Every structure is written in structure tokens, then in C-alpha cells.
Amino acid sequence: MRPQAIRNFHYLALAWLLIAPQAWAIEPGALPAAIADAMAQAASPQAIEEYRRKLREYQEAHGPIDAYWTSIVDKRRGRNAKRREHQPITLDDYVLTQPPVYSGPPRPVDPTQGPSPPRERKAIPVVADLLEAAAREFQFTPQRPATEVEFKRAYARYALAAGLTREQAVRVYSFETGGTGTYDVQSGIEHGGKRAISTAIGYNQLLTTNSVEVMAEQGHEFVKELTAKAASLSGPARQAMDRKIAVLKKMLAFTRSVPDDWSAHEKLANTAQGWAVHAMVLDIDVGPLLQTHKLLTSVIFARAKGYTRPLSAAELEMMNLTGDGTGLDMVTMPQAMREQVPTSNFFQRSGYERNPVAIRNNTVAKLLDVTDRRMDSNSNLPGAKELAAVF
């Protein structure tokens, strides 16, 4: 039931507080017109002028920070242009100062505006949702491993054959899962966590978009791999594998229905069919292939760009975390430059400001070092030791 218009603003505000939960439930994000009008009328010219004065102060205080991040973007564009022209990258191509810390006043509240609606939390699918989507969209249930070590053996076997090293696979696993993660571990639901914080699943923490993208780019190889495996099977096992290959082909066609572009794949990943594709990270035959290619694409990308030296696990993790292009920017940097270049050069502003690790370890050298140290520590934990033993 919508609240009725009330002339007295103070009474109206009180009424709104009392009925707000129900009102938001009915119309999230919408402020009833009567309340918005009343708030605007209640704001005096003096209050509005004071708000504008404080807003100017706030914006002026933010000026140096805005200018800093603009320079980060400009330098990044310059580096990209130089790389396209095969020109060397030097220190001058980076911002060499740390981001200024804001110490000005808080953003003032506009007296003519009502309370901000509560931000709706985007639902994050968990394993049960992915399995349901696979059953509904493709009439398929991923074949789960009988034991954790069975999945680890399958992953190790394929990773080695594909070109990953034992050190790369084990240390990245140690970093991504804390050294104890299972093949179906989801970000946020580990080490006592109760709520998923992303769709990242497994040893190398694939997001839904990762699964869709890897399937689009490497799915034909997955079909070949499973077809070769099917040739050695017979009876019910062969029938089950043939069924899996048929589903895999349908998923491949789905993921290739859009251009090979991250944003296009992200849109597919947010559909029920995209969730179904992501469910394949749980399959004993397909999951190890997805996990392997999440890392292998970075190795291949580095080689294609002329970087032939083997990537350390920490370097590979930088590419895994930040994206191949940004990660390679750090990886190809000489040690002397790594010690001088701030990590802010490799982040979007909002991402950097939410990343305490990058802020504390504020040069490339420090960020790689802390990654290595965490890998060292977590590699001694049971999950990491078990994975190392099957390589």
C-alpha cells in the first residue's frame, strides 16, 4: 500500500521511516513522489547554498586525486601505443608517485534529495545453482570425482601434458585456495566462510566468464580430448562419454555465439546457460581442462608477445589475477623498474581503492614478493602437498 501524501514534512519523514522497509520491498530504488517533493520543499535556500559550498570544497579536495588517476589512464594508453609500435617501455611511461591520500571533508548530503535506496545485492550462483542450470538447460549432470585426489591426479596429468610445470600449478593453487582448497571450493565459502563472494571456483578460481571464455576458445580441444578418451571405453562408460561429448559440443556452440570478447562472454556467463557451462568445472573429465587452460592461456599469451623465459608462479599469478595484458606489463619489467613502479599503474581506480594488498605492497617488486611469500607458506598445507605428490 502506497503512503498517502502528508502536508507536514516532519510527520512525513517519521511516517517514511516507519513504512520504509515495506515501501522498499514494493518499489526498490523508487522514492515516492510525495516524499521527494516534500523534502525538496523543506530544504531552505540557505541549506541549499550551504550544501553547494561544501560540495565545492569536497570537489576541490578531490582534485589532486582525480588528476592522479587521470594520469594513470593517460600513461597506460601511452604504453599500449608504444607496444603497438614495438617501442621500448621506460620508467617515464609510468606514474612514479603513490596515489595521494584523501584527507578532506566527507561528501555533503544534498538536502533536496531523499534517502538513498538500499543497494540490491546481486545474487551469486553457488554450486547447487550451477548444477540445476546444467540439468535444466542441457539435461546434463557433471560427473563428480569419487575423491579429491582423483581430481588432483586428472588435473596434474593434463596440466603437465599441456605445458604447465609442477611448480606453477602447485604454487598458484596454494595462493588461490590457501593451500587447502578442493576442486569445488568457491570464493567466500572456504575457511569457515558462509557466503559466496564471487563465482570463482576450483584450484585456479575460475569465474563464470572464465569458463565461458575458455570453452569458446579451447572447447574444440576439449572435444578432441574426450573423443580420444572415448575410443578406449565400451559399454555404459562409452555411452556416458558420448553423451558428455554431445553436451560439450552444444556448450561450445553456445559460447561461440558471440564475438571472442570478454564483455560479450560476460553477458553469456550471466545467463542460465552460462551457469551450466560453469558447472563443467566440477566434471572429472572437463574440469581439469578448464582449470589448466585458465593458466595456460597466460603462458601462451606471454610467448606470443615474445616473452620466452619461463614464468615464475608469482608472475603467472599476476597474469591470472590482473589479466594477461596488465600482468605481462609487470612480468616483463626489469627488477630495477619493479622496485620503483607503483602498483597503482596496473589497476582501475575503484579496484585499487578496494585492494588493501596492492595498497600495502605498493610497488611491483613488493607485490610479487608478498605473492611469493604467501605461496611459500601455503605450499606446506595439506591440499598443496597432496597436489604436489601427484605431479
C-alpha positions in Angstrom: 0.0 0.0 0.0 1.5 3.3 -1.0 1.8 6.0 1.7 -0.6 8.9 1.5 0.6 12.4 1.0 1.1 14.3 4.3 1.5 18.0 4.4 3.7 18.3 7.4 7.3 17.3 6.4 8.4 16.2 9.8 5.4 13.9 10.2 6.0 12.7 6.7 9.7 11.9 7.4 8.6 9.9 10.5 6.0 8.1 8.6 8.6 7.2 5.9 10.9 5.7 8.5 8.1 3.6 9.8 7.0 2.3 6.5 10.3 2.3 4.6 11.0 -1.5 4.7 7.7 -2.3 3.2 8.0 0.5 0.7 11.4 -0.6 -0.4 10.1 -4.2 -0.8 7.4 -2.9 -3.1 9.4 -0.4 -5.1 13.2 -0.9 -4.7 15.1 2.1 -5.9 11.9 4.4 -6.2 11.2 7.2 -3.8 7.5 8.1 -3.7 6.9 11.5 -5.4 5.1 13.0 -2.4 8.1 12.4 -0.1 10.6 13.7 -2.7 8.5 16.8 -3.2 8.2 17.4 0.5 12.0 17.0 1.0 12.7 19.4 -1.8 10.3 22.0 -0.4 11.7 21.6 3.1 15.2 22.5 2.0 15.7 26.2 2.6 17.7 28.4 0.2 20.3 28.7 3.0 20.6 25.0 3.3 20.9 24.6 -0.4 23.6 27.2 -0.6 25.5 25.7 2.3 25.3 22.3 0.5 26.7 23.8 -2.7 29.6 25.4 -0.8 30.5 22.2 0.9 30.3 20.3 -2.4 32.7 22.7 -4.0 35.1 22.2 -1.1 34.7 18.4 -1.4 35.4 18.5 -5.2 38.4 20.8 -4.8 39.9 18.5 -2.2 39.4 15.6 -4.6 41.1 17.4 -7.4 44.6 16.1 -6.9 43.3 12.5 -6.6 41.2 12.8 -9.7 44.2 14.3 -11.6 46.5 11.4 -10.4 44.1 8.7 -11.7 43.7 10.6 -15.0 47.5 10.5 -15.4 47.4 6.7 -14.7 45.0 6.2 -17.5 47.0 8.5 -19.8 50.3 6.7 -19.1 48.6 3.3 -19.7 47.3 4.5 -23.1 50.8 5.7 -23.9 52.4 2.3 -23.0 49.8 0.5 -25.2 50.6 2.8 -28.1 54.3 2.2 -27.7 53.9 -1.6 -27.6 51.9 -1.5 -30.8 54.8 0.3 -32.4 57.3 -2.1 -30.8 59.0 0.7 -28.9 60.8 0.1 -25.6 58.9 0.9 -22.3 60.9 3.1 -19.8 60.3 4.5 -16.4 58.9 7.6 -18.0 56.0 5.6 -19.2 54.7 5.1 -15.6 53.4 7.3 -12.9 56.2 7.0 -10.3 54.4 8.6 -7.3 52.0 6.9 -5.0 48.3 7.9 -5.1 47.5 10.9 -2.8 45.5 10.0 0.3 42.3 11.9 0.7 42.1 13.9 3.9 39.3 16.4 3.0 35.7 16.7 4.2 33.1 14.0 3.6 30.8 14.3 0.7 27.9 16.5 1.8 24.3 15.3 1.7 22.0 17.1 -0.7 19.1 18.4 1.3 16.8 18.3 -1.7 17.2 14.5 -2.1 15.6 11.7 -0.1 17.4 8.8 1.4 19.3 6.6 -1.0 17.6 3.3 -1.7 19.3 0.3 -0.3 21.7 -1.3 -2.8 20.3 -4.6 -4.1 22.9 -7.3 -3.6 23.4 -9.2 -6.9 22.7 -12.9 -6.4 25.8 -15.1 -6.8 25.2 -18.6 -8.0 26.7 -21.4 -5.9 27.4 -25.0 -6.9 23.8 -26.1 -6.4 22.6 -23.4 -8.8 25.1 -24.4 -11.4 24.1 -28.0 -11.2 20.5 -27.1 -11.5 21.2 -24.9 -14.6 23.1 -27.7 -16.2 20.3 -30.2 -15.7 17.6 -27.7 -16.9 19.5 -26.2 -19.9 21.4 -29.2 -21.2 19.8 -32.1 -19.4 23.2 -33.0 -18.0 24.8 -33.6 -14.7 28.6 -33.2 -14.4 30.4 -36.4 -13.3 31.9 -35.6 -9.9 35.1 -37.3 -8.8 34.9 -40.1 -6.3 37.6 -38.5 -4.2 39.6 -35.2 -4.1 42.8 -36.9 -5.1 41.1 -38.4 -8.2 40.5 -34.8 -9.4 44.0 -33.8 -8.5 45.5 -36.7 -10.5 43.5 -35.8 -13.5 44.5 -32.1 -13.2 48.2 -32.9 -12.8 48.2 -35.3 -15.7 46.6 -32.9 -18.1 48.5 -29.8 -16.8 51.9 -31.5 -17.3 50.9 -32.7 -20.8 49.7 -29.2 -21.8 52.9 -27.5 -20.7 52.4 -26.2 -17.1 55.1 -27.0 -14.6 54.6 -28.7 -11.2 55.8 -25.5 -9.5 53.4 -23.3 -11.4 50.4 -25.4 -10.8 51.0 -26.1 -7.1 52.1 -22.6 -6.1 49.2 -21.0 -7.9 46.8 -23.5 -6.3 48.4 -22.6 -2.9 47.8 -18.9 -3.5 44.3 -19.1 -4.9 42.8 -21.6 -2.4 45.0 -21.0 0.6 46.7 -24.4 0.2 43.7 -26.4 1.3 41.0 -25.9 -1.4 39.0 -28.6 -3.0 38.1 -28.9 -6.7 34.7 -27.4 -6.0 35.8 -24.7 -3.5 34.1 -21.4 -4.2 35.4 -17.9 -3.2 34.0 -16.9 0.1 32.9 -20.4 1.1 36.1 -21.7 2.4 38.0 -21.5 5.7 34.7 -21.1 7.6 33.1 -18.6 5.1 29.4 -18.8 4.9 28.6 -16.7 1.8 30.0 -16.8 -1.7 31.6 -13.5 -2.7 32.1 -14.4 -6.3 31.6 -17.2 -8.8 35.3 -18.2 -8.7 35.6 -22.0 -8.3 38.3 -24.6 -8.1 42.1 -24.8 -7.9 42.6 -21.7 -10.1 39.3 -20.0 -9.1 37.6 -19.7 -12.5 34.7 -17.1 -12.7 31.7 -17.9 -14.8 33.1 -15.6 -17.5 36.4 -17.5 -17.4 34.6 -20.8 -18.0 32.6 -19.4 -20.9 35.7 -17.8 -22.5 37.9 -20.8 -22.1 35.1 -23.0 -23.5 34.8 -20.7 -26.5 38.5 -20.6 -27.2 39.6 -24.2 -26.3 36.4 -26.2 -26.4 37.3 -27.8 -29.7 40.4 -29.2 -28.0 38.3 -30.5 -25.1 36.1 -32.3 -27.6 39.2 -33.9 -29.2 40.5 -34.9 -25.7 37.3 -36.6 -24.7 36.8 -38.2 -28.1 40.2 -39.8 -27.8 39.3 -41.0 -24.3 36.0 -42.4 -25.5 37.8 -44.6 -28.0 39.2 -46.7 -25.2 35.9 -47.2 -23.5 33.0 -49.5 -24.0 29.5 -50.3 -22.7 27.9 -47.8 -20.3 31.1 -45.9 -19.8 31.3 -45.3 -23.6 27.7 -44.2 -23.7 28.2 -41.8 -20.8 31.3 -40.3 -22.5 29.5 -39.9 -25.8 26.6 -38.1 -24.1 29.2 -35.8 -22.4 30.8 -35.0 -25.7 27.4 -34.2 -27.3 26.7 -31.8 -24.4 30.2 -30.3 -24.7 29.6 -29.6 -28.4 26.3 -27.8 -27.6 28.1 -25.7 -24.9 30.9 -24.9 -27.4 28.3 -23.7 -29.9 26.6 -21.6 -27.2 29.9 -19.9 -26.1 30.8 -19.2 -29.7 27.5 -17.5 -30.5 29.1 -14.1 -29.7 32.4 -12.5 -30.6 35.5 -13.6 -28.8 35.4 -10.7 -26.4 35.4 -10.6 -22.6 32.4 -8.3 -22.3 30.4 -10.5 -24.7 31.3 -13.6 -22.8 30.4 -11.9 -19.5 26.9 -11.4 -20.8 26.6 -15.1 -21.7 28.1 -16.0 -18.3 25.2 -14.2 -16.5 22.6 -16.4 -18.2 21.3 -19.8 -17.1 23.2 -21.5 -20.0 26.3 -19.6 -18.9 25.9 -21.1 -15.4 25.5 -24.5 -16.9 28.8 -24.1 -18.7 30.5 -23.1 -15.5 29.2 -26.3 -13.9 31.7 -28.1 -16.1 34.5 -27.1 -13.7 33.1 -29.8 -11.4 33.3 -32.6 -14.0 36.1 -35.1 -13.6 36.9 -35.0 -17.4 36.3 -31.4 -18.3 37.1 -29.6 -15.0 40.8 -30.3 -15.2 40.9 -29.0 -18.7 39.2 -25.8 -17.8 41.5 -25.3 -14.7 44.6 -26.0 -16.8 43.7 -23.6 -19.6 42.9 -20.8 -17.2 46.6 -20.7 -16.6 47.9 -22.0 -19.9 46.3 -19.1 -21.9 48.5 -16.7 -19.9 51.6 -18.8 -20.7 50.7 -18.8 -24.4 49.9 -15.1 -24.4 53.4 -14.3 -22.9 55.1 -16.4 -25.6 53.0 -14.8 -28.4 54.3 -11.4 -27.1 57.9 -12.6 -27.4 58.4 -13.4 -23.7 60.2 -16.8 -23.8 61.6 -17.0 -20.3 59.6 -19.4 -18.1 57.1 -17.6 -16.0 57.6 -18.0 -12.2 54.5 -19.0 -10.3 54.2 -15.5 -8.9 54.4 -13.9 -12.3 51.8 -16.3 -13.7 49.6 -15.4 -10.8 49.9 -11.7 -11.6 48.6 -12.5 -15.1 45.9 -14.8 -13.6 44.7 -12.0 -11.3 45.0 -8.9 -13.3 44.5 -10.2 -16.9 47.1 -11.2 -19.4 47.9 -7.7 -20.8 48.2 -6.0 -17.5 50.1 -8.9 -15.9 52.6 -9.1 -18.7 53.3 -5.4 -18.2 54.6 -6.3 -14.7 56.2 -9.5 -15.7 58.4 -8.0 -18.5 59.6 -5.2 -16.3 63.3 -5.4 -15.2 63.9 -5.8 -11.5 65.2 -2.2 -11.1 62.0 -0.9 -12.5 59.8 -3.2 -10.4 61.3 -1.6 -7.3 60.3 1.9 -8.4 56.9 1.5 -10.2 53.8 1.8 -8.0 51.2 -1.0 -8.3 48.6 1.7 -8.9 49.7 1.8 -12.5 48.1 -1.6 -13.1 44.6 -1.0 -11.6 41.5 0.9 -12.2 40.9 3.4 -9.5 37.9 1.7 -7.9 39.7 -1.7 -7.9 42.9 -0.3 -6.4 41.0 1.5 -3.6 39.3 -1.7 -2.6 42.5 -3.7 -2.7 44.4 -3.4 0.6 47.1 -5.9 -0.6 48.1 -3.7 -3.6 47.9 -0.6 -1.4 50.2 -2.0 1.3 52.6 -3.7 -1.2 52.7 -0.6 -3.3 55.4 -1.4 -5.8 55.6 -4.2 -8.4 58.5 -5.7 -6.5 56.7 -5.7 -3.2 53.5 -7.2 -4.7 55.4 -10.0 -6.4 57.4 -10.6 -3.2 54.3 -10.9 -1.0 52.7 -13.2 -3.5 55.8 -15.5 -3.4 55.8 -15.5 0.4 52.2 -16.4 0.6 52.8 -19.2 -1.9 55.8 -20.4 0.2 53.7 -20.6 3.3 50.6 -22.2 1.8 52.6 -24.8 -0.1 53.2 -26.5 3.2 49.5 -27.1 3.8 47.8 -30.5 3.2 46.0 -29.7 -0.1 49.1 -28.3 -1.7 51.2 -31.2 -0.5 48.7 -33.7 -1.9 48.7 -31.9 -5.3 52.5 -31.8 -5.4 52.6 -35.5 -4.7 50.5 -36.5 -7.7 52.6 -34.5 -10.2 
